[in-house]
Amino acid sequence: MGDVINLAAKLALFDDHWAPRIVGKLNDYDLKVVKLLGEFVWHSHADTDELFLVLKGLLRIELRDRTVELSPFEVFVVPRGVEHRPIAEAEVEVLLIEPAGIVNTGDAGGPMTAAAVVI
Amino acid sequence: MGDVINLAAKLALFDDHWAPRIVGKLNDYDLKVVKLLGEFVWHSHADTDELFLVLKGLLRIELRDRTVELSPFEVFVVPRGVEHRPIAEAEVEVLLIEPAGIVNTGDAGGPMTAAAVVI
């Protein structure tokens, strides 16, 4: 059985950006933490929603028709199939929840693609 | 498409305890916020894990073989079928994530059973 997951302690284990780490499981979903800085690529996930919960910093998520801004303790669920681009002008720490096996760059691929590893 | 979910603002909308409110969806999962105070009933959920993320306060979750304690920004996933009893000596605010339709008291039922409503 799993232990208590201290999100801040997990985030302290790494410094790179846009590379999610898996810190737990909820049924067949992964719980991931990630640090963001700068602009990501436009992408979407055809088969699943994606939950962002900001833990630290201010996260902007561009959608094609609007932009949302998330402060700590705010949540946004990007619906499946919806193109989005996260932007972090300063470093942001995020909890992501999505089904296991989802790739960070979704349909877009490219050099920012990173396989999530368990920490 | 959904809006940004401010968890603190949602929690400010009610005062009662042990009655989860649905504040969002992630695929077929509900995102719920709840205030806890006192001792809940021993129960389990046969078909699903259950995620607790503490937003405020200190939450103790008794398991049959040990007790875990969660501070803000700590997460614990109770595995499916595992008996547990949340205890909050002072008020605790929690984000719960679990499949839609899960009842708070699981297999135990009783007077603390509360159907989650959307806010």
gemmi code that builds the backbone of each chain (N, CA, C; Angstrom):
import gemmi

chains = {
    "A": [
        ("MET", (0.842, -1.188, 0.000), (0.000, 0.000, 0.000), (0.882, 1.244, 0.000)),
        ("GLY", (0.438, 2.281, -0.652), (1.250, 3.476, -0.806), (1.399, 4.248, 0.483)),
        ("ASP", (2.328, 5.164, 0.445), (2.560, 6.039, 1.574), (1.948, 7.402, 1.307)),
        ("VAL", (2.029, 8.249, 2.319), (1.645, 9.639, 2.126), (2.585, 10.261, 1.105)),
        ("ILE", (2.018, 11.003, 0.184), (2.806, 11.657, -0.868), (2.902, 13.133, -0.528)),
        ("ASN", (4.119, 13.564, -0.194), (4.348, 14.982, 0.076), (4.767, 15.638, -1.237)),
        ("LEU", (3.871, 16.434, -1.798), (4.110, 16.967, -3.141), (5.322, 17.891, -3.172)),
        ("ALA", (5.483, 18.710, -2.130), (6.625, 19.619, -2.087), (7.937, 18.841, -2.029)),
        ("ALA", (7.952, 17.772, -1.255), (9.171, 16.961, -1.146), (9.490, 16.297, -2.481)),
        ("LYS", (8.481, 15.841, -3.173), (8.707, 15.240, -4.494), (9.253, 16.282, -5.473)),
        ("LEU", (8.697, 17.477, -5.416), (9.146, 18.536, -6.331), (10.575, 18.974, -6.042)),
        ("ALA", (10.998, 18.797, -4.798), (12.368, 19.176, -4.432), (13.404, 18.208, -4.989)),
        ("LEU", (12.955, 17.102, -5.545), (13.895, 16.078, -6.029), (14.434, 16.357, -7.431)),
        ("PHE", (13.898, 17.346, -8.104), (14.375, 17.611, -9.472), (14.239, 19.090, -9.807)),
        ("ASP", (14.963, 19.492, -10.839), (15.018, 20.912, -11.206), (14.607, 21.192, -12.642)),
        ("ASP", (14.499, 20.154, -13.457), (14.228, 20.429, -14.873), (12.744, 20.727, -15.108)),
        ("HIS", (12.479, 21.255, -16.280), (11.134, 21.725, -16.599), (10.474, 20.867, -17.678)),
        ("TRP", (9.167, 20.808, -17.596), (8.333, 20.123, -18.599), (8.510, 18.616, -18.604)),
        ("ALA", (9.121, 18.073, -17.555), (9.346, 16.623, -17.486), (8.597, 16.064, -16.269)),
        ("PRO", (7.371, 15.639, -16.464), (6.564, 15.166, -15.332), (7.166, 13.927, -14.673)),
        ("ARG", (7.034, 13.874, -13.343), (7.395, 12.693, -12.564), (6.129, 12.069, -11.988)),
        ("ILE", (6.073, 10.763, -12.006), (4.939, 10.046, -11.437), (5.179, 9.843, -9.940)),
        ("VAL", (4.233, 10.331, -9.133), (4.395, 10.235, -7.675), (3.346, 9.350, -7.021)),
        ("GLY", (2.394, 8.874, -7.803), (1.369, 8.012, -7.236), (0.394, 7.556, -8.301)),
        ("LYS", (-0.543, 6.712, -7.871), (-1.548, 6.143, -8.767), (-2.918, 6.286, -8.130)),
        ("LEU", (-3.904, 6.460, -8.942), (-5.308, 6.428, -8.517), (-6.010, 5.546, -9.541)),
        ("ASN", (-6.257, 4.308, -9.190), (-6.744, 3.332, -10.163), (-5.786, 3.321, -11.355)),
        ("ASP", (-6.277, 3.567, -12.568), (-5.372, 3.560, -13.724), (-4.931, 4.962, -14.129)),
        ("TYR", (-5.026, 5.885, -13.194), (-4.548, 7.246, -13.439), (-3.192, 7.444, -12.762)),
        ("ASP", (-2.365, 8.268, -13.395), (-1.112, 8.680, -12.771), (-1.292, 10.026, -12.090)),
        ("LEU", (-0.661, 10.160, -10.930), (-0.495, 11.455, -10.271), (0.923, 11.898, -10.590)),
        ("LYS", (1.063, 13.069, -11.181), (2.378, 13.535, -11.607), (2.620, 14.934, -11.063)),
        ("VAL", (3.868, 15.214, -10.749), (4.252, 16.594, -10.464), (5.221, 17.039, -11.544)),
        ("VAL", (5.172, 18.334, -11.834), (6.023, 18.863, -12.896), (6.325, 20.328, -12.598)),
        ("LYS", (7.522, 20.750, -13.006), (7.884, 22.169, -12.955), (7.824, 22.723, -14.376)),
        ("LEU", (7.242, 23.884, -14.502), (7.071, 24.497, -15.815), (7.775, 25.844, -15.829)),
        ("LEU", (8.422, 26.150, -16.941), (9.024, 27.472, -17.134), (9.130, 27.722, -18.618)),
        ("GLY", (8.511, 28.819, -19.040), (8.537, 29.158, -20.455), (7.269, 28.709, -21.150)),
        ("GLU", (7.380, 28.544, -22.470), (6.208, 28.199, -23.282), (6.299, 26.747, -23.725)),
        ("PHE", (5.201, 26.052, -23.614), (5.139, 24.685, -24.096), (4.646, 24.707, -25.548)),
        ("VAL", (4.419, 23.538, -26.096), (3.914, 23.453, -27.472), (2.386, 23.304, -27.452)),
        ("TRP", (1.755, 23.808, -28.484), (0.325, 23.548, -28.671), (0.128, 22.052, -28.870)),
        ("HIS", (-0.820, 21.490, -28.145), (-1.094, 20.069, -28.327), (-2.479, 19.748, -27.758)),
        ("SER", (-2.926, 18.544, -28.000), (-4.168, 18.071, -27.385), (-4.031, 16.581, -27.096)),
        ("HIS", (-4.949, 16.095, -26.268), (-5.001, 14.666, -25.941), (-6.367, 14.161, -26.394)),
        ("ALA", (-6.359, 13.343, -27.433), (-7.617, 12.974, -28.092), (-8.540, 12.174, -27.184)),
        ("ASP", (-7.970, 11.406, -26.274), (-8.781, 10.414, -25.564), (-9.028, 10.710, -24.099)),
        ("THR", (-8.545, 11.828, -23.606), (-8.721, 12.063, -22.171), (-8.677, 13.537, -21.807)),
        ("ASP", (-9.408, 13.871, -20.761), (-9.246, 15.149, -20.081), (-7.898, 15.141, -19.354)),
        ("GLU", (-7.458, 16.338, -18.973), (-6.183, 16.453, -18.243), (-6.359, 17.485, -17.139)),
        ("LEU", (-6.050, 17.074, -15.911), (-6.230, 17.971, -14.764), (-4.928, 18.662, -14.396)),
        ("PHE", (-4.998, 19.984, -14.274), (-3.894, 20.803, -13.755), (-4.323, 21.368, -12.405)),
        ("LEU", (-3.525, 21.150, -11.381), (-3.733, 21.809, -10.089), (-2.438, 22.537, -9.760)),
        ("VAL", (-2.509, 23.858, -9.712), (-1.294, 24.640, -9.465), (-0.962, 24.609, -7.976)),
        ("LEU", (0.299, 24.289, -7.686), (0.774, 24.236, -6.313), (1.570, 25.496, -5.956)),
        ("LYS", (2.219, 26.075, -6.952), (3.086, 27.239, -6.700), (3.242, 28.005, -8.005)),
        ("GLY", (3.122, 29.333, -7.933), (3.312, 30.140, -9.128), (2.004, 30.412, -9.851)),
        ("LEU", (2.136, 31.013, -11.017), (0.983, 31.429, -11.812), (1.091, 30.779, -13.186)),
        ("LEU", (0.113, 29.999, -13.533), (0.130, 29.265, -14.803), (-0.915, 29.831, -15.749)),
        ("ARG", (-0.465, 30.115, -16.960), (-1.405, 30.528, -18.009), (-1.566, 29.334, -18.934)),
        ("ILE", (-2.785, 29.027, -19.276), (-3.034, 27.988, -20.273), (-3.785, 28.634, -21.426)),
        ("GLU", (-3.112, 28.716, -22.560), (-3.771, 29.251, -23.746), (-4.627, 28.166, -24.375)),
        ("LEU", (-5.846, 28.538, -24.712), (-6.728, 27.702, -25.505), (-6.941, 28.470, -26.809)),
        ("ARG", (-7.521, 27.852, -27.797), (-7.652, 28.555, -29.077), (-8.609, 29.734, -28.990)),
        ("ASP", (-9.566, 29.667, -28.062), (-10.565, 30.739, -27.998), (-10.458, 31.624, -26.763)),
        ("ARG", (-9.520, 31.292, -25.872), (-9.383, 32.104, -24.660), (-8.137, 31.638, -23.912)),
        ("THR", (-7.818, 32.373, -22.858), (-6.689, 32.002, -22.005), (-7.185, 31.940, -20.568)),
        ("VAL", (-6.773, 30.910, -19.832), (-7.125, 30.842, -18.421), (-5.859, 31.020, -17.587)),
        ("GLU", (-6.029, 31.570, -16.390), (-4.897, 31.770, -15.481), (-5.189, 31.064, -14.166)),
        ("LEU", (-4.205, 30.334, -13.702), (-4.362, 29.538, -12.491), (-3.359, 29.966, -11.429)),
        ("SER", (-3.869, 30.275, -10.254), (-3.043, 30.546, -9.079), (-3.001, 29.277, -8.228)),
        ("PRO", (-2.181, 29.277, -7.175), (-2.140, 28.106, -6.311), (-3.529, 27.745, -5.771)),
        ("PHE", (-3.779, 26.449, -5.715), (-5.053, 25.896, -5.257), (-6.175, 26.092, -6.279)),
        ("GLU", (-5.799, 26.466, -7.482), (-6.802, 26.505, -8.546), (-6.577, 25.330, -9.491)),
        ("VAL", (-7.690, 24.850, -10.030), (-7.705, 23.651, -10.866), (-8.302, 24.011, -12.221)),
        ("PHE", (-7.745, 23.449, -13.267), (-8.391, 23.531, -14.574), (-8.291, 22.162, -15.223)),
        ("VAL", (-9.412, 21.733, -15.788), (-9.440, 20.465, -16.502), (-9.553, 20.770, -17.992)),
        ("VAL", (-8.502, 20.444, -18.738), (-8.537, 20.624, -20.189), (-9.321, 19.452, -20.767)),
        ("PRO", (-10.426, 19.733, -21.440), (-11.230, 18.617, -21.967), (-10.484, 17.865, -23.080)),
        ("ARG", (-10.839, 16.625, -23.231), (-10.202, 15.807, -24.268), (-10.363, 16.482, -25.634)),
        ("GLY", (-9.312, 16.408, -26.410), (-9.385, 16.925, -27.771), (-9.202, 18.420, -27.906)),
        ("VAL", (-9.109, 19.124, -26.798), (-9.004, 20.587, -26.854), (-7.532, 21.013, -26.886)),
        ("GLU", (-7.176, 21.759, -27.924), (-5.802, 22.231, -28.035), (-5.483, 23.232, -26.929)),
        ("HIS", (-4.302, 23.081, -26.367), (-3.905, 23.976, -25.289), (-2.391, 24.140, -25.280)),
        ("ARG", (-1.963, 25.246, -24.678), (-0.534, 25.513, -24.547), (-0.275, 26.158, -23.200)),
        ("PRO", (0.361, 25.430, -22.280), (0.730, 26.020, -20.987), (1.901, 27.005, -21.147)),
        ("ILE", (1.808, 28.087, -20.415), (2.866, 29.101, -20.411), (3.137, 29.511, -18.966)),
        ("ALA", (4.416, 29.491, -18.597), (4.819, 29.888, -17.246), (5.893, 30.960, -17.364)),
        ("GLU", (5.528, 32.190, -17.074), (6.510, 33.277, -17.200), (7.569, 33.183, -16.105)),
        ("ALA", (7.160, 32.730, -14.940), (8.108, 32.344, -13.890), (7.799, 30.881, -13.564)),
        ("GLU", (8.676, 30.248, -12.812), (8.509, 28.819, -12.574), (7.178, 28.502, -11.857)),
        ("VAL", (6.539, 27.488, -12.330), (5.272, 27.039, -11.762), (5.407, 25.564, -11.398)),
        ("GLU", (4.807, 25.202, -10.258), (4.768, 23.795, -9.848), (3.327, 23.307, -9.925)),
        ("VAL", (3.165, 22.154, -10.538), (1.828, 21.678, -10.881), (1.672, 20.208, -10.509)),
        ("LEU", (0.468, 19.860, -10.055), (0.045, 18.462, -9.970), (-0.817, 18.169, -11.185)),
        ("LEU", (-0.437, 17.132, -11.920), (-1.196, 16.683, -13.090), (-1.844, 15.344, -12.756)),
        ("ILE", (-3.074, 15.171, -13.186), (-3.711, 13.858, -13.044), (-4.337, 13.497, -14.382)),
        ("GLU", (-3.952, 12.343, -14.875), (-4.454, 11.877, -16.170), (-4.190, 10.379, -16.255)),
        ("PRO", (-4.858, 9.700, -17.185), (-4.662, 8.251, -17.266), (-3.199, 7.890, -17.528)),
        ("ALA", (-2.774, 6.770, -17.011), (-1.408, 6.307, -17.208), (-1.106, 6.206, -18.702)),
        ("GLY", (0.113, 6.572, -19.057), (0.567, 6.411, -20.430), (0.383, 7.623, -21.312)),
        ("ILE", (-0.264, 8.659, -20.794), (-0.443, 9.881, -21.588), (0.894, 10.600, -21.731)),
        ("VAL", (1.221, 11.009, -22.936), (2.473, 11.708, -23.209), (2.245, 13.210, -23.114)),
        ("ASN", (3.232, 13.898, -22.546), (3.042, 15.318, -22.246), (2.720, 16.173, -23.467)),
        ("THR", (3.283, 15.825, -24.612), (3.057, 16.645, -25.800), (1.865, 16.167, -26.635)),
        ("GLY", (1.163, 15.152, -26.144), (-0.054, 14.703, -26.816), (0.166, 14.380, -28.276)),
        ("ASP", (-0.653, 14.989, -29.144), (-0.591, 14.725, -30.582), (0.559, 15.458, -31.255)),
        ("ALA", (1.209, 16.367, -30.553), (2.183, 17.244, -31.208), (3.571, 16.621, -31.315)),
        ("GLY", (3.972, 15.823, -30.347), (5.321, 15.267, -30.350), (6.378, 16.376, -30.279)),
        ("GLY", (7.567, 16.078, -30.782), (8.615, 17.092, -30.827), (9.578, 16.990, -29.667)),
        ("PRO", (10.526, 17.939, -29.614), (11.646, 17.835, -28.670), (11.260, 17.984, -27.200)),
        ("MET", (10.067, 18.514, -26.911), (9.675, 18.654, -25.511), (8.991, 17.387, -24.986)),
        ("THR", (8.872, 16.378, -25.811), (8.260, 15.132, -25.373), (9.141, 14.462, -24.315)),
        ("ALA", (8.531, 14.064, -23.214), (9.284, 13.440, -22.120), (8.454, 12.331, -21.511)),
        ("ALA", (9.023, 11.164, -21.420), (8.341, 10.059, -20.746), (8.394, 10.298, -19.241)),
        ("ALA", (7.270, 10.144, -18.587), (7.237, 10.361, -17.138), (7.880, 9.177, -16.423)),
        ("VAL", (8.741, 9.478, -15.460), (9.359, 8.428, -14.660), (8.823, 8.499, -13.231)),
        ("VAL", (8.886, 7.388, -12.558), (8.387, 7.317, -11.183), (9.466, 7.806, -10.221)),
        ("ILE", (9.095, 8.678, -9.310), (10.040, 9.092, -8.266), (9.414, 8.849, -6.908)),
    ],
    "B": [
        ("MET", (-17.228, 24.208, -22.044), (-15.963, 23.861, -21.385), (-15.932, 24.480, -20.003)),
        ("GLY", (-15.279, 23.811, -19.086), (-15.287, 24.255, -17.701), (-14.462, 25.510, -17.475)),
        ("ASP", (-14.657, 26.078, -16.330), (-13.902, 27.244, -15.934), (-12.817, 26.842, -14.954)),
        ("VAL", (-12.007, 27.815, -14.599), (-11.038, 27.597, -13.535), (-11.798, 27.325, -12.238)),
        ("ILE", (-11.356, 26.342, -11.501), (-12.003, 25.960, -10.243), (-11.135, 26.468, -9.102)),
        ("ASN", (-11.647, 27.453, -8.380), (-10.930, 27.965, -7.217), (-11.411, 27.184, -5.989)),
        ("LEU", (-10.538, 26.319, -5.488), (-10.972, 25.390, -4.436), (-11.364, 26.130, -3.160)),
        ("ALA", (-10.617, 27.184, -2.826), (-10.936, 27.945, -1.614), (-12.296, 28.622, -1.746)),
        ("ALA", (-12.578, 29.147, -2.924), (-13.871, 29.810, -3.128), (-15.010, 28.804, -3.037)),
        ("LYS", (-14.804, 27.621, -3.569), (-15.845, 26.592, -3.468), (-16.075, 26.197, -2.006)),
        ("LEU", (-14.974, 26.063, -1.268), (-15.100, 25.665, 0.140), (-15.782, 26.742, 0.983)),
        ("ALA", (-15.691, 27.987, 0.519), (-16.328, 29.078, 1.276), (-17.840, 29.085, 1.104)),
        ("LEU", (-18.357, 28.251, 0.219), (-19.791, 28.255, -0.064), (-20.613, 27.426, 0.924)),
        ("PHE", (-19.938, 26.673, 1.794), (-20.705, 25.837, 2.724), (-19.925, 25.641, 4.016)),
        ("ASP", (-20.666, 25.217, 5.039), (-20.072, 25.098, 6.370), (-20.202, 23.708, 6.985)),
        ("ASP", (-21.022, 22.868, 6.404), (-21.265, 21.576, 7.060), (-20.119, 20.603, 6.799)),
        ("HIS", (-20.104, 19.536, 7.574), (-18.993, 18.590, 7.527), (-19.427, 17.235, 6.962)),
        ("TRP", (-18.469, 16.575, 6.321), (-18.655, 15.212, 5.810), (-19.628, 15.140, 4.631)),
        ("ALA", (-19.922, 16.275, 4.026), (-20.855, 16.303, 2.889), (-20.123, 16.839, 1.657)),
        ("PRO", (-19.537, 15.963, 0.857), (-18.745, 16.415, -0.294), (-19.596, 17.158, -1.325)),
        ("ARG", (-18.987, 18.179, -1.926), (-19.587, 18.901, -3.049), (-18.764, 18.618, -4.307)),
        ("ILE", (-19.433, 18.415, -5.405), (-18.760, 18.181, -6.678), (-18.428, 19.532, -7.305)),
        ("VAL", (-17.148, 19.744, -7.606), (-16.732, 21.029, -8.168), (-16.177, 20.889, -9.584)),
        ("GLY", (-16.057, 19.675, -10.065), (-15.551, 19.499, -11.421), (-15.529, 18.029, -11.786)),
        ("LYS", (-15.136, 17.790, -13.032), (-15.080, 16.429, -13.570), (-13.734, 16.215, -14.252)),
        ("LEU", (-13.251, 15.007, -14.195), (-12.072, 14.597, -14.968), (-12.463, 13.261, -15.606)),
        ("ASN", (-12.812, 13.290, -16.886), (-13.392, 12.099, -17.514), (-14.584, 11.642, -16.666)),
        ("ASP", (-14.593, 10.400, -16.218), (-15.724, 9.925, -15.413), (-15.452, 9.989, -13.913)),
        ("TYR", (-14.482, 10.810, -13.535), (-14.187, 11.021, -12.114), (-14.793, 12.345, -11.652)),
        ("ASP", (-15.210, 12.372, -10.399), (-15.644, 13.616, -9.772), (-14.494, 14.235, -8.991)),
        ("LEU", (-14.413, 15.558, -9.067), (-13.552, 16.331, -8.170), (-14.477, 16.892, -7.108)),
        ("LYS", (-14.172, 16.605, -5.856), (-15.050, 17.026, -4.762), (-14.244, 17.771, -3.711)),
        ("VAL", (-14.874, 18.743, -3.085), (-14.288, 19.343, -1.892), (-15.189, 19.015, -0.718)),
        ("VAL", (-14.570, 18.907, 0.442), (-15.325, 18.545, 1.638), (-14.624, 19.117, 2.862)),
        ("LYS", (-15.426, 19.483, 3.851), (-14.899, 19.880, 5.158), (-15.129, 18.726, 6.132)),
        ("LEU", (-14.124, 18.439, 6.914), (-14.189, 17.318, 7.854), (-13.974, 17.833, 9.268)),
        ("LEU", (-14.731, 17.296, 10.195), (-14.523, 17.608, 11.608), (-15.069, 16.456, 12.431)),
        ("GLY", (-14.198, 15.904, 13.249), (-14.611, 14.779, 14.074), (-14.213, 13.451, 13.450)),
        ("GLU", (-14.918, 12.412, 13.856), (-14.590, 11.058, 13.399), (-15.627, 10.577, 12.406)),
        ("PHE", (-15.163, 9.998, 11.324), (-16.066, 9.408, 10.349), (-16.284, 7.940, 10.709)),
        ("VAL", (-16.986, 7.225, 9.869), (-17.224, 5.799, 10.108), (-16.183, 4.971, 9.355)),
        ("TRP", (-15.876, 3.827, 9.918), (-15.046, 2.867, 9.190), (-15.804, 2.407, 7.948)),
        ("HIS", (-15.124, 2.422, 6.810), (-15.779, 1.975, 5.577), (-14.706, 1.662, 4.540)),
        ("SER", (-15.145, 1.070, 3.449), (-14.241, 0.853, 2.315), (-15.044, 0.991, 1.032)),
        ("HIS", (-14.301, 1.130, -0.069), (-14.908, 1.225, -1.394), (-14.372, 0.042, -2.202)),
        ("ALA", (-15.263, -0.912, -2.478), (-14.801, -2.184, -3.046), (-14.198, -2.030, -4.437)),
        ("ASP", (-14.669, -1.026, -5.197), (-14.328, -0.996, -6.622), (-13.384, 0.109, -7.029)),
        ("THR", (-12.912, 0.891, -6.091), (-12.073, 2.017, -6.518), (-11.157, 2.509, -5.417)),
        ("ASP", (-10.008, 3.005, -5.830), (-9.153, 3.808, -4.966), (-9.847, 5.144, -4.700)),
        ("GLU", (-9.360, 5.843, -3.676), (-9.931, 7.150, -3.330), (-8.785, 8.082, -2.958)),
        ("LEU", (-8.725, 9.226, -3.639), (-7.640, 10.181, -3.407), (-8.058, 11.276, -2.449)),
        ("PHE", (-7.233, 11.488, -1.425), (-7.378, 12.607, -0.485), (-6.199, 13.560, -0.695)),
        ("LEU", (-6.485, 14.815, -0.966), (-5.447, 15.851, -0.990), (-5.862, 16.914, 0.023)),
        ("VAL", (-5.060, 17.068, 1.072), (-5.418, 18.022, 2.122), (-5.071, 19.437, 1.668)),
        ("LEU", (-6.041, 20.331, 1.799), (-5.854, 21.736, 1.433), (-5.602, 22.593, 2.667)),
        ("LYS", (-6.170, 22.186, 3.798), (-6.061, 22.995, 5.024), (-6.286, 22.079, 6.218)),
        ("GLY", (-5.450, 22.235, 7.245), (-5.636, 21.429, 8.444), (-4.819, 20.143, 8.417)),
        ("LEU", (-5.074, 19.325, 9.406), (-4.323, 18.080, 9.581), (-5.312, 16.925, 9.618)),
        ("LEU", (-5.170, 16.007, 8.683), (-6.102, 14.878, 8.568), (-5.416, 13.590, 8.965)),
        ("ARG", (-6.079, 12.865, 9.851), (-5.604, 11.535, 10.195), (-6.504, 10.531, 9.499)),
        ("ILE", (-5.930, 9.543, 8.871), (-6.729, 8.464, 8.292), (-6.299, 7.170, 8.955)),
        ("GLU", (-7.208, 6.607, 9.733), (-6.918, 5.324, 10.355), (-7.142, 4.210, 9.349)),
        ("LEU", (-6.182, 3.308, 9.287), (-6.310, 2.066, 8.525), (-6.269, 0.964, 9.574)),
        ("ARG", (-6.595, -0.244, 9.208), (-6.640, -1.296, 10.227), (-5.259, -1.608, 10.784)),
        ("ASP", (-4.207, -1.373, 9.996), (-2.867, -1.740, 10.444), (-1.957, -0.555, 10.752)),
        ("ARG", (-2.449, 0.650, 10.519), (-1.621, 1.824, 10.789), (-2.476, 3.074, 10.605)),
        ("THR", (-1.891, 4.201, 10.951), (-2.570, 5.480, 10.779), (-1.654, 6.396, 9.979)),
        ("VAL", (-2.218, 7.107, 9.018), (-1.424, 8.084, 8.285), (-1.919, 9.481, 8.640)),
        ("GLU", (-0.996, 10.450, 8.566), (-1.345, 11.843, 8.844), (-0.982, 12.692, 7.648)),
        ("LEU", (-1.922, 13.540, 7.258), (-1.741, 14.375, 6.076), (-1.810, 15.848, 6.447)),
        ("SER", (-0.782, 16.582, 6.044), (-0.751, 18.036, 6.160), (-1.120, 18.629, 4.800)),
        ("PRO", (-1.307, 19.933, 4.732), (-1.626, 20.550, 3.447), (-0.596, 20.195, 2.373)),
        ("PHE", (-1.103, 19.965, 1.178), (-0.291, 19.591, 0.022), (0.222, 18.156, 0.127)),
        ("GLU", (-0.330, 17.398, 1.032), (-0.014, 15.972, 1.062), (-1.206, 15.176, 0.548)),
        ("VAL", (-0.870, 14.073, -0.106), (-1.860, 13.235, -0.781), (-1.768, 11.823, -0.218)),
        ("PHE", (-2.927, 11.201, -0.052), (-2.941, 9.774, 0.245), (-4.031, 9.120, -0.594)),
        ("VAL", (-3.675, 8.008, -1.193), (-4.642, 7.255, -1.989), (-4.996, 5.988, -1.210)),
        ("VAL", (-6.246, 5.916, -0.770), (-6.712, 4.713, -0.084), (-7.013, 3.671, -1.161)),
        ("PRO", (-6.334, 2.547, -1.129), (-6.578, 1.540, -2.170), (-7.979, 0.947, -2.073)),
        ("ARG", (-8.467, 0.495, -3.197), (-9.797, -0.115, -3.218), (-9.866, -1.265, -2.207)),
        ("GLY", (-10.988, -1.330, -1.532), (-11.222, -2.434, -0.615), (-10.587, -2.277, 0.747)),
        ("VAL", (-9.815, -1.238, 0.955), (-9.114, -1.075, 2.232), (-9.969, -0.250, 3.197)),
        ("GLU", (-10.238, -0.825, 4.355), (-11.037, -0.119, 5.358), (-10.260, 1.082, 5.891)),
        ("HIS", (-10.977, 2.185, 6.018), (-10.328, 3.400, 6.520), (-11.345, 4.249, 7.276)),
        ("ARG", (-10.800, 5.105, 8.136), (-11.641, 6.022, 8.897), (-10.935, 7.360, 9.026)),
        ("PRO", (-11.426, 8.392, 8.331), (-10.845, 9.732, 8.474), (-11.224, 10.336, 9.828)),
        ("ILE", (-10.267, 11.021, 10.426), (-10.477, 11.723, 11.697), (-9.853, 13.110, 11.601)),
        ("ALA", (-10.660, 14.114, 11.956), (-10.186, 15.501, 11.937), (-10.426, 16.095, 13.308)),
        ("GLU", (-9.354, 16.279, 14.071), (-9.532, 16.830, 15.433), (-9.912, 18.304, 15.367)),
        ("ALA", (-9.386, 19.008, 14.378), (-9.862, 20.353, 14.049), (-10.308, 20.289, 12.588)),
        ("GLU", (-10.996, 21.328, 12.138), (-11.567, 21.269, 10.783), (-10.477, 21.110, 9.720)),
        ("VAL", (-10.756, 20.249, 8.779), (-9.841, 19.981, 7.670), (-10.596, 20.198, 6.365)),
        ("GLU", (-9.891, 20.773, 5.391), (-10.470, 20.939, 4.053), (-9.718, 20.032, 3.092)),
        ("VAL", (-10.473, 19.303, 2.289), (-9.897, 18.234, 1.484), (-10.435, 18.292, 0.060)),
        ("LEU", (-9.563, 17.973, -0.887), (-9.982, 17.659, -2.253), (-10.015, 16.146, -2.381)),
        ("LEU", (-11.164, 15.630, -2.816), (-11.329, 14.194, -3.048), (-11.454, 13.963, -4.552)),
        ("ILE", (-10.816, 12.923, -5.041), (-11.017, 12.543, -6.443), (-11.308, 11.051, -6.484)),
        ("GLU", (-12.424, 10.725, -7.110), (-12.843, 9.323, -7.208), (-13.893, 9.238, -8.309)),
        ("PRO", (-14.164, 8.035, -8.799), (-15.138, 7.902, -9.874), (-16.507, 8.449, -9.471)),
        ("ALA", (-17.219, 8.993, -10.433), (-18.559, 9.514, -10.177), (-19.434, 8.433, -9.565)),
        ("GLY", (-20.272, 8.836, -8.634), (-21.252, 7.913, -8.055), (-20.810, 7.235, -6.775)),
        ("ILE", (-19.546, 7.433, -6.393), (-19.072, 6.815, -5.153), (-19.721, 7.509, -3.956)),
        ("VAL", (-20.223, 6.713, -3.026), (-20.873, 7.253, -1.836), (-19.845, 7.375, -0.722)),
        ("ASN", (-19.944, 8.467, 0.050), (-18.916, 8.773, 1.039), (-18.702, 7.682, 2.084)),
        ("THR", (-19.776, 6.994, 2.447), (-19.634, 5.976, 3.487), (-19.369, 4.572, 2.923)),
        ("GLY", (-19.238, 4.470, 1.600), (-18.851, 3.206, 0.988), (-19.791, 2.079, 1.369)),
        ("ASP", (-19.212, 0.983, 1.863), (-19.991, -0.202, 2.219), (-20.711, -0.056, 3.561)),
        ("ALA", (-20.400, 1.003, 4.308), (-20.892, 1.079, 5.690), (-22.298, 1.664, 5.789)),
        ("GLY", (-22.632, 2.619, 4.921), (-23.926, 3.295, 5.013), (-24.068, 4.028, 6.336)),
        ("GLY", (-25.307, 4.250, 6.763), (-25.531, 4.894, 8.050), (-25.812, 6.378, 7.912)),
        ("PRO", (-25.957, 7.036, 9.078), (-26.447, 8.422, 9.086), (-25.483, 9.444, 8.495)),
        ("MET", (-24.204, 9.101, 8.326), (-23.268, 10.068, 7.746), (-23.246, 9.991, 6.216)),
        ("THR", (-24.049, 9.114, 5.648), (-24.105, 9.005, 4.196), (-24.676, 10.299, 3.616)),
        ("ALA", (-23.998, 10.841, 2.621), (-24.445, 12.095, 1.999), (-24.203, 12.013, 0.508)),
        ("ALA", (-25.220, 12.275, -0.275), (-25.057, 12.333, -1.722), (-24.359, 13.646, -2.073)),
        ("ALA", (-23.349, 13.552, -2.913), (-22.618, 14.764, -3.287), (-23.439, 15.567, -4.285)),
        ("VAL", (-23.506, 16.871, -4.052), (-24.201, 17.754, -4.979), (-23.190, 18.648, -5.682)),
        ("VAL", (-23.576, 19.136, -6.843), (-22.692, 19.994, -7.627), (-22.809, 21.426, -7.149)),
        ("ILE", (-21.679, 22.088, -6.931), (-21.715, 23.524, -6.605), (-20.815, 24.260, -7.570)),
    ],
}
model = gemmi.Model(1)
for chain_id, residues in chains.items():
    chain = gemmi.Chain(chain_id)
    for i, (resn, *xyz) in enumerate(residues, 1):
        res = gemmi.Residue()
        res.name, res.seqid = resn, gemmi.SeqId(i, " ")
        for name, pos in zip(("N", "CA", "C"), xyz):
            atom = gemmi.Atom()
            atom.name, atom.element = name, gemmi.Element(name[0])
            atom.pos, atom.b_iso = gemmi.Position(*pos), 0.0
            res.add_atom(atom)
        chain.add_residue(res)
    model.add_chain(chain)
structure = gemmi.Structure()
structure.add_model(model)
structure.setup_entities()
